[in-house]
Amino acid sequence: MATETKIEKDPTGYQGKLRERLIKEDIGVWSVVKIQKGNAIYEGVVLPRSENTSEGYLVIKVDTGYNIGVFLTDDCTMEEIGFQKGAYKLPEVEVKTKPNLPNVSLLGTGGTVASRLDYRTGAVLPAFTPEELFSAVPELMNICNLTPKKIYGILSENFKPEYWIKTAREIMKEFDSGANGVIIGHGTDTMAFTASALSFMFQDLAAPIVCVGSQRSSDRPSSDGPLNIMDASTIAGHADLGEVVVCMHGNSSDSYNLIHRGVRVRKMHSSRRDAFRTLSDIPLGMIDANQNIKFLKDDVKPRGNIEDTWLNDKMDERVAMLYFYPGMNNDILDSVIDKGYHGVVITGTGLGHVSSYMFPALERAKEAEIPICMVVEPLFGSSNLRVYETGRDMLARGVVEGMNMLPSAAYAKMIWTLGQTRNYDEVRKIMGTNLRGEITYREPNKGYLFMQGVEPGMDDLLKKLDPNPRFDAYR
């Protein structure tokens, strides 16, 4: 008579009373459970948890594919109704180089744009072998010859200027090896900073550098990663483009992605798929669900001879970034000066103002020849220190107008500029000069709204609110 093998049920990652309860009720990771909490009933597969997360929550994957956390109280009932141990096996694919397709390199720095779910741990892991990538997104095989390389795996908030330099050097190696374009897989939180830094470091760029990320990880049905990586591959391999750009969803559906100039883009929402926006301008272009590219501006820099591209990666990390707020005093800027920083970017109110209480510190910075660049807190629009008395007083104390540079672009530009020269007047001149489209001297018509993720149906909504609208919200 056959003996039934006992299944080991380990409540991996669960702590405290919940762990004790799971062990007592012989429930572990991969158990299929039915939970009743009040009038609500939840069914799903128990997933492992990180040991550093809050106690009391049981994480289950429900039939829709989403993960939910259920806080288990003493009056909740829970029973195991099945067991299905997770397993991950890649479909077998044969990766062949196609001579008629462009060669594109994907450099991974972290993030989940190209990823897979590891059911052994519940973690989302980078998919970085060709087999993994083409298994996850088989459409890539018909877009380009994609070569993935992991240069490091760090959270985007842990990026520092030294990583910008390392990334730029790896990109240059790929161009020197014959890549027709390069994709940077990047966490979305600081992607705009990296895109700006790369924009200033590469001189006479003759091919696309496409920064791309994912707002939703690959274990979620709403993941934007597959479309983002497909569109980035199309741009890197086929677009007549010689700039650093960011490619992300243009609206909350999968109908199109936008191509943002690297120095004019900002993440404007913490979790939406269409989080990225071009500010005070319109996007460079868009790419639809069929990978058709349409440029929206007439100043797009085209491809050229890659032999003409060179890298100037000299940087000075001693730059501080300050956000002015009501009640801000001298001591913060004084501390920056005392700590030996070489440059400062300040995000000021309105047209770029700080209070007169900070004037003594501004005078100190000028005497110490520490350049200060002013950008604006509203994000849209431009600094103008010539309108009000406060602004004119700031100009007299050496503050440089950052015009409509975004804070991320101004910060990266100051670091790069100080790497070229410490001459006070020269730095101030460069910071006020447009180099890569980071400064637009006039906001284009409707640039405040155009192609900025307005959802379909807005016309109908406006008509319901006002049958006779006095303006059109997005045309």
TIBAMI-318445 format. One record per residue: residue in one letter; x, y, z of N, C-alpha, C in turn. Coordinates in steps of 0.05 Angstrom, whole numbers, plus 5000, padded with zeros to 4 digits. Example, Ala and Ser with C-alpha at 12.3 -4.5 7.8 and 13.67 -1.06 7.14 Angstrom:
// TIBAMI-318445
a526448865156524649105156526449345156/s525749555142527349795143525850015157/
***
This chain:
// TIBAMI-318445
m501749765000500050005000501850255000/a501250434981502950674978502450855002/t504650975011504551175032504451455021/e502451605029502151885019504452055030/t505752195012507952375020506852625033/k507852685056506952925070508153175057/i506553365051507453615039508453805060/e510953895058512054085077510854365071/k509554475090508354735087509754945104/d511355115091512955305105511755585102/p511055715124510055995122512256195118/t513656175095516056335091515456635093/g517056775110516857065113514857165133/y513056985142510957075161512057065189/q511257255206512357285232510157295253/g511057265278509357315301506957125303/k504657245312502257085317501156955291/l501457095269500456985244502056735236/r504656745240506256515234505456275251/e505056335277504156125295501556005287/r499756175278497056075269497255905244/l498955995225499255845200500455565206/i502455555224503555295231501555115244/k499955235263497955085278495854965259/e495055125238492955035220494054895196/d496754835196498054695174497554835147/i498055095147497755255123500455385118/g501355375093503855505086503755635059/v506055725050506255835023505455625003/w503855704984502655544962500155404970/s499255424996496655325003494455494990/v492455364980490055514969488155534992/v487455785000485955825024483355975018/k481455925036478856075036478756215063/i478556485062478456645086475756785087/q474556775111472056925115472657135136/k472157385128472657615147470057785146/g468457755167465857885166464157765144/n463057935127461457845105463157785080/a465657845081467457815058468757545057/i468957425034470357175030472557215010/y474957125016477257144999478356864993/e479056814968480256554961482756614944/g484956474949487356514934489656344944/v491856374930494256224937496056384955/v496856274977498556414996501356454984/l502256704984504856774973506856834996/p509456794991511456855011511657155015/r512657235038512857525044515757585053/s516457835051518957925062518757935092/e520957855105520957855134520758135147/n521258335130521258615141518658755137/t516558615128513958745125512258715149/s509958865150508258875173507158605180/e506958545206505758295215502758305212/g501558075210498658055210497258025183/y498758095162497558085135498357825121/l496357685111496757455094496557545065/v498557485049498557575021497657335004/i495557374988494557164971494357264942/k494757084923494257154895491557044888/v489757224879487057154872486857074843/d484456984835484156884807484657094786/t484257344792484757554772487657604767/g489457484783492357514780493557724798/y491857874813492858074831493557954858/n495458084872496058004899494658194918/i493458084939492058244959493058164986/g492958355005493658295032491158295050/v490758085065488458065082489458075111/f488558275127489358285155487658095171/l488957895182487557675196487157745225/t484757775234484057815262483157545274/d482857545300482157295314479457185305/d477657355296475057265289474857175259/c477057195244477157095217477356795216/t475956665198476256375194477956335169/m479556125170481356065147481555755145/e481255665120481555375115483055325089/e484555115089485955045064484154875047/i483854955021482154815003483754684980/g486354714981488054594961490954674965/f492654574947495454634949496654624921/q497854844912499154844886501754994887/k503854834891506454944894507355094868/g508255334873509155494850511655384837/a511755414811514155334796514455524773/y516955574766517555754744519255604723/k518255584700519855464678519555624653/l521755704642521755864618520955694594/p519155804577518755664552521355654536/e521755434522524155414506523855574481/v525755754476525755914451528555894439/e528655914413531255914399531756194390/v533956314401534656584395536556594371/k535656714349537356734326537757024318/t540157094310540657354299539657374271/k538157594266537057634239538557864226/p539957814204541658024192540158264182/n537558244178535958464168534958644190/l535458574215534558734238536858894251/p536259124262538359284276539259144302/n541659204310542759104335542359304357/v541059224378540359394401541359264426/s542559424444543559334470541659434491/l540959254510539359324533541059304558/l541659524570543359524594541559554618/g541659354636540059354659541459474683/t540059664696541159784720539459724745/g537159604740535259544762532459604751/g530459584769527759624760526459374748/t523959394740522459154732521459164704/v522759334686521659344659521959084645/a524058944650524458674638524758484661/s522558334667522658184692520857934690/r521157764710519457524712518957474741/l516857324747516257264775517557004783/d519057014804520356764815518456654836/y517056444830515056334848516256184872/r518856144871520056024895520156214918/t520456474912520756684933518556894931/g517056894909515057104906516357364896/a518957364891520257614882520057654852/v520157904844520257974816523258004808/l524157834790526957824783527457934755/p529658064750530258154723530457924704/a529357954680529557754658531757854640/f534157734643536357854628537957664611/t537057424607538257264586536457304561/p537557274537535957294514533557104515/e533956864525531756674527529456784545/e530256894568528257004586526757234573/l528257424561526957654549525057574527/f525957404509524357324486522057144494/s522356994516520156834526518057024538/a518957224552517057414565515657594544/v517257684524516157864504517057754477/p515757554466516657434441516557624417/e515057844418514958034396517658164391/l519358164411521958294408523658164386/m523257904381524857764361524357874333/n522058004328521558124302522158424301/i523158534323523658824323526658874320/c528358724334531258784333532658544343/n535358544339537058344352537858474379/l536558384400536858514426538858354443/t540858494452542858374470542658494497/p541758344517541458454544544058414560/k544658624576546958604594546258744620/k546758604642546258724668548858854677/i548759124680551259264689551259294719/y548959324731548559294760545559294766/g544859214790542059204798541659354824/i540959614821540659774845537959914843/l536859984866534360144867534960424856/s533060534842533660794829534261014849/e533160994873533661204893536561184903/n537960964897540760934905542661024884/f541661124861543361234840544861474850/k547361494842549061734848550461814822/p551562054821552862134796554961934787/e556261794805558261594796556961374779/y554461304785553061114768552261224741/w551661484740551261604714553661574696/i556061624708558561604693558961314684/k558661114702558960834695557060754673/t554560844675552560774654553360894627/a554261144627555061274602557361124589/r559261034605561560894594560760624582/e558860494595557860234584556360284558/i554860494557553460564532555460604509/m557560754515559560814495560860554485/k561260364503562460104495560559964475/e557959984480556059854462556059994434/f556160254433556360394408558960314393/d561160304408563660234396563659944385/s561859774397561659494388559659454366/g558459674356556659654333553659664339/a552859734364550059764370548759994354/n546459944343544960154329543360334348/g543060244372541660394392541960254419/v541560404441541860294468539460354485/i538560154499536360194518537460174546/i536560354564537360334592534860254608/g534960014619532759924637533260044665/h531360214674531860384697529460394715/g529760404741527560464759526460734753/t523760764756522461004746522961254764/d523561204790523461434808525561644802/t527961564793530061764787530861754758/m529261634741529961604713530461864699/a528862074706529162334694531962454700/f532962414724535662504731537762374713/t537562114711539561964694539362054665/a536962074655536562164627537862434622/s537462624641538662884639541762874639/a542762714658545762694660546862574634/l545662364623546662244598546462444575/s544462614575544062814554546463004553/f547463084577549663274577552363144572/m552662894580555162754577555862684548/f553762594533554362514506554462754487/q556662764472557062984453556662874425/d555263034408554662954380553462674379/l551562624396550262364397548962304370/a549562064360548661994333546761764332/a545761664355543961444356542261464381/p539961324382538161354405539261224430/i538961364453539261244479536461264492/v535261034497532461034507532360934535/c531561114554531161034581528260934585/v527960704597525260584599525060434625/g522560434636522060304661519260184661/s518360104684515759984687514560074713/q512060174712510660254736509360014750/r508859804735507559564747509259324741/s509759154761511558934758510258704742/s511858524734510958324714508958124725/d508658104752506657914763503858034764/r503558274753500958404753499758404725/p497258354722496058354695496258624682/s496458834697496659104686499459194680/s501359014680504159094677504559244650/d505959464652506559624628509359554617/g510759364630513459304621513659194593/p512058994585512358884558512059084536/l509959254537509659454516511859664517/n512759734541514859934543517459834530/i518159584536520659474525520459434495/m518059364485517659334456518059614442/d516759814453516960074441519760194443/a521060154466523760244469525660114448/s525159854443526759704424526359814396/t523859874389523259994363524560264359/i524460424380525760694378528760664376/a529960494393532860464393533860354366/g532260174354533260044330532460174304/h530260324304529160414279528660714276/a528360854299527661144297530061304286/d529361504270531461694260531861904282/l533361834302533561984326536461964337/g537562194346540162194358540062344384/e538362264402538062394428537662194450/v537862294475537062134499534162184504/v532561974505529662004509528761814531/v526361864540524861694559522361594544/c521961334544519561224531517861084552/m515461194556513561074576510761114565/h508760984579506061004570505061294568/g503461344548502261614544499561644556/n498161424560495561434575495361174591/s493161134605492960914623492360654609/s491660664584491260414568493860344554/d493760154535496160074520496060184492/s494760414487494360504460496760644448/y498360774465500760904455502760974477/n505260994470507361094488508261364477/l509361524495510461784488513561764488/i514761924471517661954470518362224481/h519462234504520162484518523062554515/r523662794510526462884511527562854539/g529962744542530962674568531262894588/v531563144578531963374596529363524602/r527063424590524563574594522363404605/v523063174617521062984627521262964657/r518862904669518762874698516662664705/k517262504725515162314735513262474752/m510662474744508662644756506562494772/h506862234774504962074790506461834802/s505861764826507361554839506861274828/s504461224816503760954809502360924782/r501261134771499861094745501761004723/r500760864704502460774682503361004664/d501661214662502361444646503461674664/a505361594681506461784701508261994690/f509461944667511462134657510262344638/r511262584642510162814627512562984616/t512163094593513963304583512663564593/l514263734606513263974618514164224603/s512364414600512864664586513764624557/d512964404546513564334518511764104511/i511964004487510463764479512463544475/p511663294478513563074474514763074446/l517162954444518462924418516762774399/g515362564409513862404391512162194405/m510862024390509261814402509661564385/i509061334397509261074383506760924390/d505260834370502660714375502960414380/a500660284384500760004392501859824371/n502059914346503259764324506159844319/q507359984337510160074336510660264312/n508660424306508960644286509860894301/i512061014292513161244306512261504291/k511361694306510761954295511962174312/f513662334300514862554314512962794315/l512862934337511063154341512463424340/k515063424341516563674340518463674316/d519163914307520863934283523763974290/d524463964315527364004323528563744332/v527463514325528663254333531363224319/k533363154335536063114325536162834311/p536862824286536762564272539262404278/r539262154268541661984270543862094254/g546362014260548662094245550761874245/n553161944242555361754243556261704271/i556061464280556661404308559661464314/e561261464294564161524298564461814308/d562461984304562662264313561862294342/t560662094354559762114381562062074400/w562162244420564262214441563062284468/l564562194489563562214516565162404532/n563862604544565062784563563762734590/d565062564606563762474631565162604656/k566362834653567462964676565263094692/m565163034718562963134735564063204762/d562563384775563163464802560763424819/e560863224837558563154853557863344875/r559563544880559063724903557063934896/v554663844890552464024884550163964902/a548964174914546664134932544164234917/m541964114925539364184914537464254937/l536464494937534764594959532064674949/y530064624965527264694959526364914978/f525865144968525165364985522265324996/y521965395021519365385034518965625052/p516465705058516065925076517365875103/g518966065112520266035138523065925135/m523965865111526665765107528665985114/n530665915129532666115139535366075126/n537166255133539866255123541366005129/d540765885152542565675162542865435143/i540765375127540965145109542965205087/l542665435074544565515053547365565065/d547465685089550065715102551465455107/s549865255114551064985119552264875093/v550764905071551764815045554464945038/i554565205043557065355038559365255057/d558665225082560665145102561664855096/k559964685085560764415079562464395053/g562864615040564664615017563364524991/y560664554988559464494962560264694941/h560364604916561364774895559164914878/g556664824882554464944867551864874880/v549765024874547164984887544965034866/v542964864867540464904852538264944872/i536765164869534565224887531965224872/t529965084882527265094871525765314886/g525165534873523965764885521065794879/t519665974893516866014889516266174863/g513866144852512966314830514966334808/l515966574804517966634783520766564791/g521066444815523766364823524766524847/h523166564867523966744889524566584914/v526266704931526566614959526066864976/s525766835002525167065019527667235022/s527167485029529467665034531067585058/y529967415075531467315098533967155090/m533867055065536066885055538267045041/f537767305038539667475022542567465034/p542967465060545667455070547167195061/a545666975060546966725051547566735021/l545766865006546266894977548767064973/e549067264989551467434987553967274994/r553867105014556066935021556866754998/a554866634985555366464963556766614940/k555866854935557067014913559967084920/e560467154945563167224953565066974951/a563866744957565466494955565566384927/e564266514908564066434880562866154878/i560666114892559065864890556665934874/p556465834849554165904832551565784843/i549465944841546765864849544965894825/c543565684818541665684796538865654807/m537065824797534365834807532365714787/v530865504795528665394779526065444795/v523865364782521265444794519765204805/e518465254828516865044841514364974825/p513065154810510765074794511364874772/l513864834765514764644744514164744716/f511664814711511064944685511865234687/g512665344664513465624664516365664669/s517165914671520065984672520666174695/s523066154705523966344725524366614710/n523766834725524267104714524667284738/l527167344742527967504766528067804760/r526867884738526868164730524168304734/v522168164743519468274745519068414772/y519768284794519268394820521968474833/e521668644854523968744868525668514880/t524268314891525668094903527467954883/g526467914859528067784838530467944830/r530068204827532268384820534468384841/d533568374866535468364888537068104888/m535767884880537067624878539067624855/l538367744832540267774810542767924819/a542368134835544668294844546468124863/r545367914874546867744892547867484878/g547867494851549267284836547567054828/v544967044834543266814827542966804796/v543166564785542866524756539966424751/e538666544732536066454724536266184709/g534965984719534965724706532865704684/m531465924678529365934658527365714664/n526565554645524565344650525865074652/m528365054660529564794665528064654688/l527664404685526564244707528664204728/p527864174753529864144774531863914769/s530863684759532663464753534663534732/a533863674712535663754690537763954701/a536764154717538664354727540664234746/y539864034762541763904780543863754764/a542963594745544963444729546763624713/k545563844703547164034687549264174704/m548564244728550464374746552764184753/i552163934758554263734764556163704740/w554963684716556563654692558163914686/t556964144689558264394683560664444701/l560264384727562564424746564764224740/g564063994727566163814719567863924696/q566764114682568264234660569864474669/t568764634687570164874696569164954724/r570965064740570265184766570165484764/n570665594740570565884737567765984742/y567466154761564766244770563166364747/d564366544732562866674710562266484688/e564066304682563666114660561365914668/v561365834693559165654701556465794699/r556366034708553866184706552966224677/k554866264659554166294631553066034619/i554365804626553565544615550765474626/m550265524652547765454664545465614651/g545965844641543866004628543665964598/t545165774587545165724558543865454553/n542165444533540865194525542865014510/l543264774520545164584508543764344494/r541664234507540463984498537364004496/g536364254496533464284496532364304525/e534164324544533264354572531964624578/i532564814561531365084562529765134537/t527265194539525665274516524865564522/y525565744503525266024509522466124506/r520765954495517866024493516265764495/e514365754514512765524516510965494491/p510965264478509465244453506465264458/n505065324437502165344439500965084449/k499465104471498164874484500064674495/g502664744499504564564510503864484539/y502164644552501364574579499564334581/l498164274559496264054559496663844538/f497763914516497763744492499163474497/m497763254490498862984492499762914520/q498363004539499262964567497462764581/g496562554566495162334579492262384584/v491062584570488162634573486662394564/e484862294580483462044574481362084553/p480761884537478561894518475961944533/g474162094521471662144534471562414548/m473762564547473862824561471763014549/d471363004523469363184510466663144523/d465862884525463262824536463062914565/l465162874581465162954609464763254611/l466163404595465963694596463163794588/k461963664569459363734561457263684583/k457663474598455863414620456163624642/l458563714647459063914667458164194658/d458464254632457664514621456964464592/p454364474586453464424558454564624538/n455364864548456465064530459265154540/p461164984539463865044549465065284535/r466565444550467765684538470665624528/f471565384533474265314524474265014520/d476164934503476664654498478964564515/a478664354531480664294552483264184541/y483164074517485663934509486263954479/r484864124464485564154436486564434431/
***
